[in-house]
């Protein structure tokens, strides 16, 4: 039997707790980015968890969560490169079925992903100096988004 800790430490580490919080993000439409690092850090602080992970999840299929150096150049570059990789078009199967103009939105959000997991150490997010957590709207219209923040640990 393999163990990564002494038996008493494994037992002590098996008592985890969780905390969940939701935030609302109001977007202006395709390419709108928001720095949500402070809201995530606040949820981690309120949880009382000092060692663990936090999962940040966008509810919906046309927006994404990730990390980036949140500065104006990259705020413009990220949506622009996604539009080059997956451009707006009526030729997507989604467009053929629904005719709603956002087939590329679903694909861009899928490429980025709806969630992110960040380690927690000492009650703080483990992020690089120039690394912030962002929410990116990929849909063609502004939306009221719900982001679920789940903190798990000790």
N, C-alpha and C positions, 0 to 999 in steps of 0.2 A: 504494500500500500504506500503510495507516494503522498507526502505532505509538504506543503510549502511553509508551514509554521508549526511551532510546538503545539501539542494537543490543547493546552490551556489557552493559548493565543487563538487557535482556531475556534474554540468554543466562545471565547470573548468576542471574536470578530463576527460570529454568526448572528449577533443581535443587531440587526440593522433597522433603521427607521426610514420613513419616507415622508415627503412633504410635496404638495402639489399646489400650483398657483397658475392662474390664467391672466394673460395680458391681452389688451386689444390694440391692434395696429390699424390705423386708418391710412389707406394708400390712395395715390392719385392716378394709378394706372400703370401700364407696362413700363418696367424699368425703374420704378420708384423703390429706393432702398432706404432702410431705417436701421440705425445702430441701436440694438436692443441690449447691449452688454450691461448697462447699468441696471436695467430691470431684472436681468437674469442674476446678476451679482446680488441685488437686493433680495431676491427670493432665496438664494443660497444663504445669505446672512440671516434672514428670518427663520429659516428651517432649523438653525442650530446645529446642522450637520457640519463636522469639521473635516472628515475624510470620506470621500465617496465619488459619486458622479452626478452630473446634472444633464438631463435630456431636455432639449428644446425642440418642440414639435409644432409645425404649422398645420392647422386644421384646414384642409382643402387641397385640391389637386393642381392649382395654378399659381402657387407661390412656393418659395424655398427659404431654407435657413442654411447659413454657412459662416465661415470666418474669412476675414479679409482685413487689410489695412484700410480702415474706413476714412478715406480722404477723397476729395472731389474728383481727382483723376481716375481713380479706380471705380468710384461710383458711376462714372460715365462709361469706363472701359468694359466693365462686366456685362451690362445689358447689351452693349454694342457687339461684343464678341459672341454672345449668345445668339443675337440676331443674325450674325454671319454664319454661325454653325447651324442654326435652325431658324431660317428666316420666315417671316409671315408669308403665308401662301394659302391659296384655296385648294391646293393639290393634296393635302393631308387627308387620310381616311376620316378623321374626326370632322373635317370640314364637309366632306361628302355626305356624312350622316346628319350633322347638326346645323351646318351653315351659320355658325355663330362667330366666326372670325378668330377663334382662339385655339386652333389646333396646335400651333407653334407654342402657345402658352403652356399647354399641358406637357409637351415634349421638353421644353426648356426647364420647367419645374422638376420633371422627372430626372433629367440629367443632373441637376444640382442636388436634388433630394429634399424631402420635407422636414428632416430633423438633423440634429447635431448632438453629440455627447461630448462633454468636457469634464476632465477630472477636477476634483476638489481636493485641496490640501491646505491645512491650517485654516479652514473655513472660507477659503478664497478660490476663485476660478484659477485654474492653471492655464494661462494664456501668455503668449509672447508679448513683448513690449508694444509691438505694432499690430497686434491681432485683436480684432473686435468681432463680436457676433452680430451678423446682419440678418435682416428679413428682406427678401427681394420679391416684389410683385411682378409676376410674369403675365398676368391677365391683361386684356386689352382695355379694361375699365377699372376705375377705382373701386376698392372693396373695403369692407370692415372685416378685418382678419382677427381670428382668435389664435393665440399662441399658448400652448400648454407647456409649463415648466415643471418638470418632475425631478426632485432631488432625492437621491437614495444614498444612504451610508450611515456613518456613526457619528 
